[in-house]
């Protein structure tokens, strides 16, 4: 049987040394190990030491320089650390060499994130996605799992037990990957059908860097009562709640998995079904932690992930959350200089949420038209169509005709006319041009 990647990668309750190597193409940050420390603590590790080095290029043998690798080994012996956590992605040979030098387990950034995802996965779908990502990561690294089984003979037909076991494991892993991909594709198709069956209900999706406060914002907007904790990747499963948007009406608000710098490609591909809500949403609310010292880098990292998902051009509102925690003067102004359309808010105190609701209503209205339709009183089919595809704001009747004021996606205007409706007035501008809200039916 193939070894369980989750068992080999866990760092819960283990003493850890954190290591980061910064290369010239990476942007300098004040504390380059801060995010890795957050990941380590989220995974349950106990941080015992930190090692940092700046290099022009990685050492092909140990990623670190030779002297720094020896310093790392001394620190492991002095602290009794059980694992070394790298903020970089290592090759199998680099990991093997470092484990031999430090005489302890070595995990790179991707393995650490996979371990956190495996710990936090609760639903069937999330567990499948994590397992798929783990197996895709471990497949090219299977060889080092069997180095303890050496070849006992050489030549054609004389391969040792290690190589035979490697081939067996590779087939098992590839078969399991295929099974998981088929099951996740089935879940994705089901989710696509669910989204398509919402009968014109607008959807809004929360995206953003992990621990930016998306779940707290969802609670503030919908009263969902979603559990919130100050830790990375607390939310892995999509949650959808109804949000009554003033000046618009009910929309569906979804909370999705948080993003992070250098999010492993295996995870993005594996969580495609989970991210389907964001891909199909009419509007994205990009939540950023304005109190974080690297907030601009985090905003850029999220936009890179959105680009990888192919939804970077989707209508998006940038929200600068946690402004109640900002203590340094000029921080918000500095962010607004780069992103002038961003909306400062505090999901915890409620500051700025009214402005957010107005901006969301305005953004959604760009694809809608406010129209007045006149038709025969007997045309119940048109009235049902307008109620199904849009939102009826008011109805006025006389002996033979009725006038309907409604809000409907522009794509359905042609069908309104074909079903006997005469559009007497239409407006493609912001909401509120007619009544400013939902009127009672006469």
N, C-alpha and C positions, 0 to 999 in steps of 0.2 A: 504493500500500500504506500501511496505517496504521503510524505510527511505533511501534516497540517500546517500551513503557513501561519495561522493565527497563534499556534502554540510556540513556534520558533521566534515570533516577532514581539510577543508581549513584554512590556517593561513595567507592569504594575508593581508597585512597592519595591522596585529595585533602585539602588543608588546609581546615579548617572553622572557622567562627565559630558558637558556640552562642547561641541567643536564647530567652528565656522571658519571657512576659508573664503576670503573676499577677493574676487578677480577684478581686473580693471574695468570690464564692461558692466559690473554691478554698481549701482548707485550707493554711495556711502551714506550710512545712517548712524545716528548717534550711539545707539546700542544695538549692534548687529546680532546679538544673541537673545534679545528680548522676546522675539516671536518664537524662537526655538524653545526657550524656557517655558513659554505659555503652552506650547504643544506638549512638552515633556510633563508638565504638571497635570495637564488634562488627561494624559495617558496614565497617570498615577505614579510616575517616577519621582524619586527624591533627588534633587539637584545637589551634587557635592562639589562641583568645580566647573570652570569655564576655560576654554582654550580658543584663542583667536589669532588668525594669521592673515596677512595680506600678501598675495603672490601675483606674479605676472601671468602664470599659468599653473595648472595643477601638476603635481608630481605624478608621473604615470604609475609609480609603484605604490605609493601610500596617500596620494592626494596632498597631504601635508608634506612639508619639507622633512628631510631625514632627522635633523636636530629637533624639530618640533614633535615629530612622532616619538622620539625617545623621551622628550619632556612629558608627553601625554602618558606614556607607559609608567613613568615615575609617579605621576599624579594618581593614576589608577591604583598603584601599589600603596601609596600613602593614604589614600582615602578609603580603600577597600571597595571601590566602585565595581558594580557588576555589569555595567553596560556603558558604551560610548555612543552618543547620539550626534550624528553629523547633520548640519544644516545644508549639506550638499548631497547630490546624488553620486554614489560610488559605483565603480565597476566591480564585478565579482572578484577579480584578482586583487583590487585595492582593499576590499573588505577582508579578504583572506589574509593578506599581508598585515593589515592593521590588527586583526585578531591574534595573529601570531606574536606581534610585537607587544601588544597591550595585555595579552593573555586574558581576554574577556570578550564578551559579545559586542559586536559593532553593528549599529543600524543606521541607515541613511535617512534622509528626509522623507522619501516616499514610503519607506517601510513604517516609519513612525506615524505618518498620517493614516496609512492603511490600518494600523493597530488601533488608532482612535476610532476610525469608522467602524471597525469590527466590534469594538466595545459598545458603541452608541447605537448600533443598528437594532431596531425593535421590530419592525414589520417584516413580513415575508419578502416583500419586494426589496427593501433595503439590505436584508441579509444576502439575497441573491446577488445584488449589485456589488456588495463588498467582496463576496467570495469570487466573483468573476474578476474583479480588479486584482485581488491577491494572486489568483492563478496566472493571470496574464503577466504579472510582475515576476512570479517565481519560475515560469516556464524556461526562460533562457538562463536561469541560475540553478537549475536542478543538478548540474554536474557537481557543484561543490558540496551538495548534500551527501554524496556517496564517495568522497575521497578516502574514507576509512576502509573501503573495499577495494584493495589494489588488484591490479591484474596479476593472475597467478601464472599465466603463460602468454606467449606472444605468437603471432602468426594467424593466418586465416583459419577461422573456426575455433580459435583458442582464446576467445575473449574472456576476461575475468568476470566474477559475479557483480562487481561494481558497474561495469559497462552494461551488462544484461539488465540489471535493476534500473539503470538510467533509462534504457530504451523502454522498459515496461512502464516506468513512471511517466515518461513523456507521452506515451499513448494514452494512459489513464487521464493525465491532465488535459490533453487536447480533446479527448472525448467529453470530459466534464465541462470544458469551456464551451464546446458546441451545444451541450444540453442547456447550459445557463443562458447562452445567447438566444437560443430558441424560446426559452421560457420568458426572458425579459422582452423579446420582440413581441410575444403574445400579449404581455402586460401593456406594452407600448401601444399596440393596436387597439386594445380595449380602452386605454385612456384617450386615445384620439377619437374613438367613437363617443366616449362620455363628453368630451369637450364639444364635439360637433352637435350633440343632442341638447345643448343648453338653450336652444330656441332664441338666439339673439341676445341672451343675457351677457352684458359686458363683463370681462374678467380683468382683474388687476393683480399683478404678481410682485411680491417683495423680493428683491435680490440685493446682494451686498456682501461685503467682507464678513467673514465669520466673527461673531461676537459684536456686531455693530448695533444690535438692538432691534432686529427685525421682529422677533417674537413679542418683545415688549410693545412695539408699535402696533402689532396686530391686536394685542389685548386692548390697547388704548382705543383703537378704531372700532373694534367689533365686540369687545367684552367677551372674547373667546375663552379666557381663562387658561390659556396655554402656559405650561410650566416654563419659567425662565430661570436661567442660571448663568453666572458670570464665568463661562468657560467656552473654549473653542469647540465648534462643531457639535453644539448641544442638539441642534435640530438637523436630522437627516431625512425625515419623512415629510412629504408635502402635506400641509394642512390647509383646508379651504373653508372660509366662513363668509357669511353674508354681511356686507357693509352697506349701510344706508347712507348714501352720499348726498348731502344737502344740495338742492338745486338740480339733482339728477335722478335719484331713486336708488333702488337696490343694485349692487354689483357684487361679484364674487371676488373676494380677496384671498390670495394664496401666499403662504410662507414656504420658502424653499431652502434647500441646503445652502449653507454659507460657502463663499469662495475664499481662496487664499492665494498668496503669491506662489507661483510655480506649482499650481494644483496639478497633481499627476494626471497625465492624459488617460491612463487606465480608468481613473475615477470618473472623468468627464464622460467617457464613452459608456461606462457601466451604468451611470446614473442618468442616462438619456431619458428613461421613462419617468424618473422622479422629476426631472427638469422640464417635462412636457408642458406643465402649467405655464412656466415662464416662456417657453417657445411659442405657445398659442395665445398668450395674453394680449389684450388690446392695449395695455399700458403697463410699463414697468416702473416701480418705485425703487430707485437705487438708494439704499440706506447706507450712509457712511458715518463713522464715528469721528465727529469733529474734535473730540478731546484727545484723540490718539496723535502722538507726535509724528507718525508717518502716514497721516490721513491721505495726503496727495498720492503717495505711492500705492496705498490701498485702493483708492479710486481708480487709478490707472490699471491695477491688477484685475479689478472686476471688469473693466471695459475690455481687457484682453480676453478674459474668459467668455464674455458675451460675444466677442468676435469669433471665438473658436466654436461657439454654439450656433453661429450664423444669425444672431438676432441683434447685432450691434446697431442696426439702423431702426430698430423698433422705437416707438415713441417712449421716452424715458424722462422721469422727473428725478433730479438728484436731491436727496434730503440730507442735510447736515444734522445728524442726530446728536444727542447728549450735549447740547450747548450749555446745559446747566452745570456741566463739569468743567467747562473751559474757564481757566483762571488767568491765562496770559492775555493781556490786552492786544487787540489787533489780529488775533488768530482767525476769527471768522471773516474779518474783512480781507485778510490775505487769501483765504480760500475763495471768497466771492470774486476777487480780482481775476482768478483763473477760470472760475465757473460762475459767471454773473447771474445765471438763471437758477442757481441752487436755492433751496428753501431751508433756512435754519429752523430746527424744531427740537423739542424735548419730548420723547415718548413717555418719560417718567412723570413730568410735571404737566404735560398737555400744552406747553407753549408752542405756538406756531401751527397747531393741528387744524385750526379753522382755515388758515391760509393754504395748507396742504389740500384740504378738501375742495376749496375753490379752484385751485390749480388743476386738481385731478378732474373735476367736472369740466373745466374749460378744455383740457386735453382730450377727454373722451368726446366732447361735442364736435371736434374737428372732423370726425367721420360721420356725423349725424346731420340731419336737417330737421328743423322745426317747420312743420307744414300745416296748412289748413286744407282739408279735403271736403269737397261737397259731392254728395251722391244721393241716390234714391233711398228712402227709408227702408225699403224692402231688401237693400243690398247687405244682408247680414254676413255674406261671405267676405266682403271687403272689411267690414268692421272686425271680424275674427282674425283676418290677416294682419291688420294693423295692430291688434292687441297681442298677436303672437310674435311678430317680428320687431315691434317697437314698443312704445309706451304711450297710451292714450291719456292725454292731459285733460281734455274736456269734450263734451258732446252736447250739441244743441239741435233740437228737433222742431219741425213744423209739420203741417199736414202731409206733405209729400217728400220733403227733402230733409237731410241732416248734414250738419257741418261738424267735422271732427278735427280737433286740434291735437296733434300728436308729434312725437319725436321718433324718428325712424332712421336706420342706416341709409345713406344715400344710394347704395346699390339696389334698394328695393323701390325706388321712385318709379321706374319704368313699369314694374308689376302693379303698382297702385293705379296707374293710368289704364293698364290693360284690363283691370278688374272693374272698370267703370267709375273710377274716382277722378274728379276734376280738381286739380291742385290750384287753389285760388291764391295762395300765398306761400312762399317758402323762404327760409332764412338759413344760411350756412355759417352764420357767425356764432359768437359765444352764446351760451344759454341766457335766458332771461329776457329775450327780445319781445316775447309776447306777454306772458303772465308772471314770469320770474319764479315760477314754482309749479307744483302739481295742483290743478284746480279740481274741485269736486264736480262730479258728473251731474248734469241737470236732470 
